[in-house]
């Protein structure tokens, strides 16, 4: 467990402010040196982190693809997995008994992501950082990846300077006391706003330390400058940049620790709002009533009905479902001139609308059976959908003459999962399913020479899959996911339904699945058949919640918890994503952390 930076250089907060040093205010930590910390990243990728936000080994399959560019999910094409060779979350096939109330995650501190700093600044101070001002650190990553791995990011000098610039920008715009800045107003501002930004009430010594900054600077620089320095100090503090899940004293604990009411509120708000607690949650935390089960449940239910929360949870689900990959997908415009920036943005918006509709108004099974697509005139024209007037997205049904399998046949998802720019790609389409819906296990790096061998292979996608299956060095992995990808062969690289090849011959989309489990193995006729088999398989829902639990908790290891098993059971029974998140956030295990977990 990492609960603090081991060493932080004492530096002035801004040029010409040499008197304002770390140590003036208890709890402040100006992050001017590299410093390891547990880091939640709501988007982007940090070094050695794969598309599912977990640490990866290099390599995907024997196709020459770039490591770390597979579709989001658990395991599979980036060499990172949680099924198969990794311990599954409880309940698992080994029958290991679960532990009621077991902590769902380690005791730790979490560094706020750039996006979270921006949102807290807006929600608490009313200041909006945009453009370059919102890019605070250098960990901006690759679009389409969800990173929530606790040790993914180190604060270096460049990042510390970014935090300093952001603090200065915010301080310039916050004017809580008008033109007549007085000590009483500043102290009230600290009590109301700084405490809210720090997500807990300040200790008397902390308030006194910040007031000392104000008093020292106001004597020589005036009230405005003094208040600005207070804000800059507070926003470069470890109490702002890091949120804790350590209870009262996790550093000395040898057993699981209970989170404080403010830590529970912070854990809930950053999962649901991606920001500091709102008014009602803040009040419940400060009163201590949030720790009462009835109050906690009421707060979670209230938040799950807030549109902003629904948008944030939908974003989390989008990463699992591969939708975020649409924006970073690329095609050969000489072969596919239709794949314009405007079409790609419509594909992203349409798939997002479909997923949001399913998450909040439908059931998990709809992800595999719905015929609905959100389309505008451009998208409808390219993909042969019912005519739509105008650029606004509207819900239409895929024609009865075309296969429809919910998320699996959303044009944008089909385009993004096909990572080749100029040809079909059953490997990565298969890995998408294998990762996100099967949780099939870790796929190691290709063996030595495999890429050279793949370059010598010729033939159709189906013929190449057969050749890989015939090679002992390739078959062990490719035989698991190549057949899944062959089910999509009637869709071209940008996701259009093309049942015939260039010679007018019918394209075969059948396959035989093997090694994926008795309830999934066997012959399939195409994507609809595959989707039906996935929808009727309890392990598919378990795979989804396995990934969503890891995204939510920021913890990569398996947890033998009855609470998590209960949340997954509720999801499998009702098919409601809201039921899963409600059960997760109100579980006793969500309110405790274990210093021994890694």
C-alpha positions in Angstrom: 0.0 0.0 0.0 1.2 3.5 -0.9 -0.3 6.1 1.4 2.1 9.0 0.8 4.9 10.3 -1.3 8.2 9.3 0.3 9.9 12.6 -0.4 8.6 15.8 -1.8 10.9 18.7 -2.6 10.0 21.9 -0.7 9.4 24.6 -3.3 7.6 27.9 -3.6 4.2 27.7 -5.0 4.7 30.4 -7.6 7.5 32.5 -8.9 8.4 35.2 -6.5 6.7 33.4 -3.6 9.7 31.9 -1.9 8.2 32.2 1.6 5.4 29.8 0.8 7.0 26.4 1.3 5.9 22.9 2.0 5.6 22.6 5.8 3.8 25.9 6.4 0.5 24.0 6.3 0.1 20.5 7.8 -0.9 18.0 5.2 0.3 20.0 2.2 2.4 18.3 -0.4 3.7 20.3 -3.3 4.4 17.5 -5.8 7.6 18.8 -7.3 9.5 15.5 -7.4 8.7 12.1 -8.9 6.4 10.4 -6.5 4.7 6.9 -6.7 1.0 6.8 -5.8 -2.1 4.8 -6.5 -3.6 6.4 -9.5 -7.2 6.1 -10.9 -7.3 7.3 -14.5 -10.8 7.7 -16.0 -9.5 7.6 -19.5 -6.2 7.4 -21.3 -3.4 4.9 -21.0 -0.2 5.0 -18.9 2.9 3.0 -19.7 2.6 -0.7 -19.6 -1.2 -0.5 -19.3 -3.4 -2.3 -21.7 -6.9 -1.6 -23.2 -8.7 -2.9 -20.1 -6.7 -0.7 -17.8 -4.5 -3.6 -16.5 -0.8 -4.1 -16.9 0.1 -5.9 -20.1 2.7 -8.2 -21.6 3.8 -7.3 -25.1 2.1 -9.0 -28.0 -1.3 -10.0 -29.1 -1.4 -12.8 -31.7 0.6 -13.8 -34.7 -0.8 -11.1 -37.0 1.7 -8.4 -36.6 -0.6 -6.1 -34.6 0.8 -3.5 -32.2 0.8 -4.5 -28.6 -1.7 -2.7 -26.4 -4.2 -1.8 -29.2 -6.7 -4.6 -28.7 -10.3 -3.9 -27.8 -11.2 -3.2 -24.2 -12.0 -6.1 -22.0 -10.4 -8.6 -19.7 -7.5 -10.7 -21.0 -7.0 -11.5 -24.6 -5.1 -9.6 -27.2 -2.8 -7.6 -25.1 -1.5 -10.3 -23.0 -3.5 -9.2 -19.9 -6.3 -11.4 -18.7 -8.5 -12.3 -15.8 -10.2 -15.4 -17.0 -8.6 -18.7 -17.8 -5.2 -18.6 -16.3 -6.0 -15.9 -13.8 -8.1 -16.3 -10.6 -11.7 -15.6 -11.3 -13.8 -13.4 -9.1 -16.1 -15.3 -6.6 -18.2 -17.3 -7.2 -15.7 -19.3 -9.2 -15.5 -22.8 -10.6 -13.3 -24.0 -7.7 -16.1 -23.5 -5.2 -14.0 -21.4 -2.8 -16.3 -20.0 -0.1 -16.8 -16.3 -0.2 -16.2 -14.0 2.8 -19.1 -11.9 4.0 -18.1 -8.2 4.2 -14.6 -8.8 2.9 -12.9 -5.6 1.7 -13.3 -5.1 -2.0 -10.1 -3.2 -2.4 -6.8 -2.3 -0.8 -6.3 0.6 1.6 -4.6 3.3 -0.6 -4.4 6.8 -1.8 -5.6 7.7 -5.3 -4.2 10.5 -7.4 -6.9 12.5 -9.1 -6.8 12.3 -12.9 -6.6 15.5 -15.0 -10.3 15.1 -15.8 -11.2 14.8 -12.2 -9.2 17.9 -11.2 -11.0 19.8 -13.9 -14.4 18.6 -12.7 -13.7 19.3 -9.0 -12.5 22.8 -9.9 -15.8 23.4 -11.8 -18.1 21.8 -9.2 -16.5 23.4 -6.1 -15.0 26.7 -7.4 -17.1 27.3 -10.5 -14.0 27.5 -12.6 -13.9 25.8 -16.0 -10.5 24.7 -17.3 -10.5 24.1 -21.1 -8.1 23.3 -23.9 -4.4 23.2 -22.8 -5.3 24.3 -19.3 -7.2 21.0 -18.8 -4.2 18.9 -19.9 -2.5 19.2 -16.6 -0.1 16.2 -16.7 1.6 14.4 -19.6 -0.4 11.2 -19.0 -2.9 11.8 -21.7 -2.7 8.4 -23.2 -4.5 6.8 -26.2 -8.1 7.3 -26.9 -10.3 4.3 -26.3 -8.5 2.8 -23.3 -9.8 2.7 -19.8 -7.1 2.9 -17.1 -7.9 2.5 -13.5 -4.8 0.6 -12.3 -3.5 2.0 -8.9 0.2 2.1 -9.7 -0.1 3.3 -13.3 1.3 6.9 -13.0 4.2 8.7 -11.3 4.1 12.4 -10.5 7.3 13.8 -12.0 8.6 17.4 -12.2 6.6 18.1 -15.4 3.4 16.9 -13.8 4.1 19.0 -10.7 4.5 22.0 -12.9 1.2 21.2 -14.5 -0.5 21.1 -11.2 1.1 24.5 -10.3 -0.2 26.1 -13.6 -3.7 24.7 -13.0 -3.7 26.0 -9.4 -2.7 29.4 -10.7 -5.4 29.4 -13.4 -8.1 28.5 -10.9 -6.9 31.1 -8.3 -7.0 33.8 -10.9 -10.7 33.2 -11.5 -12.0 32.6 -7.9 -13.2 35.8 -6.3 -15.3 34.7 -3.3 -14.8 37.9 -1.2 -15.3 40.5 -3.9 -13.1 43.6 -3.8 -12.9 43.8 -0.1 -11.0 40.7 0.9 -11.1 40.2 4.7 -9.7 37.6 7.0 -13.2 36.5 8.1 -14.3 35.9 4.5 -11.1 33.9 3.7 -11.6 31.7 6.8 -15.2 31.0 5.7 -14.0 30.2 2.2 -11.5 27.7 3.6 -14.3 26.2 5.7 -16.7 26.0 2.8 -14.7 25.5 -0.4 -11.3 24.3 0.5 -12.8 21.6 2.7 -15.1 20.6 -0.1 -12.2 20.4 -2.5 -10.2 18.3 0.0 -13.4 16.2 0.5 -13.2 16.4 4.3 -13.3 19.0 7.1 -10.0 20.6 7.8 -8.2 20.1 11.1 -7.7 23.3 13.1 -4.0 23.2 12.4 -4.7 23.0 8.7 -7.0 26.0 8.8 -4.5 27.9 10.8 -1.7 27.1 8.4 -3.7 28.4 5.4 -4.7 31.5 7.3 -1.0 32.1 8.1 -0.4 32.2 4.4 -3.1 34.7 4.0 -1.9 36.9 6.8 1.7 36.8 5.7 0.9 37.8 2.2 -1.8 40.3 2.9 0.6 42.3 4.9 2.8 43.0 1.9 0.9 41.9 -1.2 -2.7 42.8 -0.4 -5.8 40.7 0.2 -6.4 39.6 -3.4 -2.9 38.2 -3.8 -3.0 36.6 -0.4 -6.2 34.8 -1.1 -4.8 33.7 -4.4 -1.8 32.2 -2.6 -4.1 30.3 -0.2 -6.0 28.8 -3.1 -2.8 27.8 -4.9 -1.4 26.2 -1.8 -4.6 24.3 -1.2 -4.8 23.0 -4.8 -1.2 21.8 -4.8 -1.8 20.0 -1.6 -1.8 16.2 -1.3 -5.1 16.6 0.4 -6.5 17.9 -2.9 -4.6 15.9 -5.4 -5.0 12.6 -3.6 -8.1 11.0 -2.2 -7.6 8.5 0.6 -9.1 5.1 1.4 -7.1 4.4 4.6 -9.6 4.9 7.4 -8.3 6.6 10.6 -4.8 4.9 10.6 -4.3 2.3 7.9 -0.5 2.6 8.1 -0.5 0.8 11.5 -3.3 -1.6 10.7 -2.9 -5.3 10.5 -6.6 -6.0 9.7 -9.1 -4.4 7.4 -10.0 -0.8 8.2 -13.3 1.0 8.1 -13.4 4.0 5.8 -14.4 7.3 7.3 -17.8 8.8 6.3 -16.0 11.3 4.1 -13.9 8.6 2.5 -17.1 6.6 1.7 -18.6 9.7 0.2 -15.5 10.3 -1.9 -15.4 6.7 -3.1 -19.0 6.9 -4.2 -18.8 10.3 -5.8 -15.7 9.6 -7.8 -17.2 6.4 -9.2 -20.6 8.0 -10.0 -19.8 11.7 -10.5 -16.1 11.5 -11.3 -15.8 14.5 -8.9 -16.2 15.6 -5.3 -19.4 14.8 -3.4 -22.4 16.9 -4.3 -24.3 18.9 -1.6 -26.5 16.1 -0.3 -23.7 13.5 -0.2 -21.3 16.1 1.4 -23.9 16.8 4.1 -24.5 13.1 4.8 -20.8 12.5 5.1 -20.1 15.4 7.5 -23.0 14.4 9.7 -21.8 10.8 9.8 -25.2 9.5 8.8 -23.9 8.2 5.5 -22.5 5.2 7.4 -26.0 4.1 8.2 -27.2 1.5 5.7 -30.5 3.2 5.0 -28.9 6.6 4.4 -26.2 5.1 2.2 -28.8 3.2 0.1 -30.9 6.3 -0.2 -27.9 8.4 -1.4 -26.8 5.8 -3.9 -30.4 5.5 -5.3 -30.6 9.3 -5.5 -27.4 9.6 -7.4 -28.2 6.8 -9.8 -31.2 8.9 -10.9 -29.1 11.9 -11.7 -28.4 12.4 -15.4 -24.8 13.3 -14.9 -24.2 10.1 -13.0 -26.0 8.1 -15.7 -23.7 9.7 -18.3 -20.6 8.9 -16.2 -21.6 5.3 -15.6 -22.5 4.9 -19.3 -19.0 6.1 -20.1 -17.5 3.4 -17.9 -19.6 0.8 -19.7 -18.6 2.2 -23.1 -15.0 1.4 -22.4 -15.9 -2.2 -21.5 -18.1 -2.5 -24.6 -15.5 -1.2 -27.0 -17.4 1.9 -28.0 -14.6 4.3 -27.0 -12.4 2.6 -29.6 -14.5 4.1 -32.4 -12.9 7.5 -32.2 -9.4 6.2 -32.6 -10.2 3.8 -35.4 -8.7 4.5 -38.8 -9.3 3.1 -42.3 -7.7 3.4 -45.8 -9.7 6.3 -47.2 -8.7 5.2 -50.7 -10.7 2.0 -50.2 -13.3 3.4 -47.8 -13.8 7.1 -48.7 -17.1 7.0 -46.8 -15.2 6.7 -43.5 -15.1 10.5 -43.0 -14.5 12.2 -39.6 -18.2 13.2 -39.5 -19.2 9.6 -40.1 -16.9 8.3 -37.4 -18.3 10.8 -35.0 -21.8 9.7 -35.9 -20.8 6.1 -35.4 -19.5 7.0 -31.9 -22.5 9.0 -31.0 -24.9 6.3 -32.3 -23.2 3.5 -30.5 -23.1 5.6 -27.3 -26.8 6.3 -27.5 -27.5 2.6 -28.0 -25.5 1.6 -25.0 -26.9 4.4 -22.8 -30.4 3.4 -23.8 -29.6 -0.3 -23.0 -27.9 0.5 -19.7 -30.7 2.6 -18.2 -33.8 1.5 -20.0 -33.1 -2.1 -21.1 -31.5 -5.3 -19.9 -28.2 -7.0 -20.4 -29.7 -9.5 -22.8 -30.6 -6.5 -25.1 -26.9 -6.1 -25.8 -27.2 -9.3 -27.9 -30.7 -9.2 -29.3 -31.7 -5.6 -30.1 -32.2 -4.6 -33.7 -32.0 -0.9 -32.7 -29.4 1.5 -34.2 -29.2 5.2 -33.7 -28.6 6.8 -37.1 -28.7 10.1 -39.0 -28.9 10.7 -42.8 -25.2 10.1 -43.4 -25.0 6.9 -41.3 -28.2 5.5 -42.7 -27.1 6.1 -46.3 -23.7 4.4 -45.8 -25.0 1.4 -43.8 -28.2 0.7 -45.7 -30.5 1.6 -42.8 -34.0 3.0 -43.1 -33.9 6.5 -44.4 -33.3 9.3 -41.8 -33.7 13.0 -42.5 -31.2 15.4 -41.1 -28.1 15.1 -39.0 -29.8 14.3 -35.7 -29.6 10.7 -34.5 -32.8 8.8 -34.3 -33.5 5.2 -33.4 -34.2 2.9 -36.3 -34.4 -0.9 -36.6 -31.9 -2.8 -38.8 -33.8 -4.3 -41.8 -35.1 -7.8 -41.4 -32.9 -8.9 -44.3 -29.7 -8.1 -42.3 -28.4 -9.9 -39.2 -28.9 -7.9 -36.0 -27.3 -8.8 -32.7 -27.4 -5.7 -30.5 -24.0 -4.4 -29.6 -22.2 -7.0 -31.8 -23.7 -5.5 -34.9 -23.5 -1.8 -34.1 -21.7 -0.4 -37.2 -19.3 1.6 -35.1 -18.3 -1.3 -32.9 -17.8 -3.5 -36.0 -15.5 -0.8 -37.5 -13.5 -0.3 -34.4 -13.0 -4.0 -33.6 -11.7 -4.5 -37.2 -8.2 -2.9 -36.6 -6.9 -3.5 -40.1 -7.3 -0.3 -42.2 -7.7 -2.1 -45.5 -9.0 -5.6 -44.9 -11.1 -7.9 -42.8 -9.7 -8.7 -39.3 -11.2 -11.8 -37.7 -8.4 -11.9 -35.2 -9.2 -8.6 -33.4 -12.9 -9.0 -33.8 -12.6 -12.3 -32.2 -10.4 -10.9 -29.5 -13.1 -8.3 -28.8 -15.6 -11.0 -28.0 -13.1 -13.1 -26.2 -12.0 -10.3 -24.0 -15.3 -8.5 -23.2 -17.8 -11.3 -23.2 -15.9 -14.5 -22.6 -13.1 -13.4 -20.3 -11.2 -16.3 -21.8 -7.8 -15.7 -20.3 -4.3 -14.4 -20.9 -3.0 -14.4 -24.5 0.8 -14.5 -24.4 3.2 -12.7 -26.7 3.7 -14.5 -30.1 6.4 -17.1 -30.0 9.7 -16.2 -31.7 9.4 -16.1 -35.4 5.6 -16.2 -35.4 5.3 -12.8 -37.1 7.7 -13.8 -39.8 5.7 -16.9 -40.5 2.4 -14.9 -40.6 3.9 -12.6 -43.3 4.4 -15.6 -45.6 0.8 -16.8 -45.3 -1.6 -16.0 -48.1 -5.3 -16.6 -48.7 -8.7 -15.4 -47.5 -9.3 -14.6 -43.8 -10.9 -18.0 -43.4 -8.0 -19.7 -45.1 -5.5 -17.8 -42.9 -7.4 -18.8 -39.8 -7.2 -22.5 -40.9 -3.5 -22.2 -41.5 -2.9 -20.7 -38.0 -5.0 -23.4 -36.5 -2.7 -26.0 -38.2 0.4 -24.5 -36.7 1.2 -25.9 -33.2 2.9 -22.6 -32.3 -0.2 -20.6 -33.2 -3.2 -22.9 -32.6 -3.1 -22.8 -28.8 -4.2 -19.2 -28.8 -5.8 -18.5 -32.3 -8.1 -21.5 -32.1 -9.8 -19.8 -29.2 -10.6 -16.4 -30.7 -10.2 -16.7 -34.5 -13.5 -18.7 -34.8 -15.3 -15.9 -32.9 -14.0 -13.4 -35.4 -15.1 -15.5 -38.4 -18.7 -15.0 -37.2 -18.4 -11.4 -38.4 -17.1 -12.2 -41.9 -20.2 -10.8 -43.6 -19.3 -7.3 -42.3 -16.7 -5.3 -44.1 -13.9 -3.3 -42.3 -16.1 -0.3 -41.7 -19.0 -2.4 -40.4 -21.2 -2.6 -43.5 -23.2 -5.8 -44.1 -21.7 -7.4 -47.2 -23.1 -11.0 -47.6 -21.2 -11.5 -50.9 -17.6 -11.1 -52.0 -16.3 -9.1 -55.0 -17.0 -12.1 -57.2 -20.7 -12.3 -56.1 -20.1 -15.5 -54.0 -21.8 -15.8 -50.7 -19.5 -15.2 -47.7 -19.4 -17.9 -45.1 -19.8 -16.7 -41.5 -20.0 -20.1 -39.9 -17.4 -21.3 -37.4 -16.8 -24.0 -34.8 -16.0 -22.7 -31.3 -13.7 -24.8 -29.1 -12.0 -24.4 -25.8 -14.4 -21.8 -24.5 -16.6 -23.9 -22.3 -19.3 -26.5 -22.8 -22.0 -23.9 -22.9 -20.3 -22.0 -25.7 -18.4 -24.6 -27.8 -19.8 -26.0 -31.0 -20.7 -24.9 -34.5 -22.3 -21.5 -35.1 -23.9 -20.1 -38.2 -22.9 -16.5 -37.8 -23.0 -13.5 -35.5 -26.7 -13.8 -34.5 -26.1 -17.4 -33.5 -23.0 -16.4 -31.5 -24.9 -13.5 -29.8 -27.8 -15.9 -28.8 -25.3 -18.3 -27.3 -23.5 -15.5 -25.4 -26.9 -14.1 -24.1 -28.0 -17.5 -22.7 -24.7 -18.1 -21.0 -24.5 -17.0 -17.3 -20.7 -16.7 -17.6 -21.2 -13.8 -20.1 -22.9 -11.6 -17.4 -20.2 -12.7 -14.9 -17.5 -11.6 -17.4 -19.2 -8.2 -17.8 -19.4 -7.5 -14.1 -15.9 -8.9 -13.5 -14.6 -6.1 -15.7 -16.9 -3.4 -14.4 -16.0 -4.3 -10.8 -12.4 -3.8 -11.6 -13.0 -0.5 -13.3 -15.1 0.6 -10.4 -12.8 -0.5 -7.6 -9.5 0.2 -9.4 -8.2 -3.1 -8.2 -6.9 -5.8 -10.5 -6.8 -8.9 -8.2 -9.6 -11.3 -7.5 -11.6 -10.8 -4.3 -13.2 -13.7 -2.5 -16.2 -11.6 -1.4 -19.9 -12.6 -0.8 -20.7 -8.9 -1.4 -19.3 -9.0 -4.9 -20.9 -12.4 -5.6 -24.2 -10.9 -4.5 -23.8 -7.9 -6.8 -23.0 -10.1 -9.7 -26.0 -12.4 -8.9 -28.4 -9.4 -8.8 -27.1 -8.4 -12.3 -27.4 -11.9 -13.7 -31.0 -12.1 -12.4 -32.3 -8.7 -13.4 -30.1 -7.8 -16.2 -30.0 -4.2 -14.8 -26.7 -2.4 -14.7 -28.2 -0.1 -12.0 -28.9 -3.1 -9.8 -25.2 -4.1 -10.1 -23.8 -0.7 -9.2 -26.4 -0.2 -6.4 -25.4 -3.6 -4.9 -21.7 -2.9 -5.2 -21.9 0.6 -3.6 -24.1 -0.4 -0.7 -22.2 -3.6 0.1 -20.5 -3.8 3.6 -17.3 -4.7 1.8 -17.3 -1.4 -0.1 -17.0 0.5 3.2 -13.8 -1.2 4.3 -10.3 -1.6 2.9 -7.5 -4.1 3.5 -3.9 -2.9 3.9 -2.7 -6.4 3.0 -4.3 -6.5 -0.4 -2.0 -5.6 -3.3 
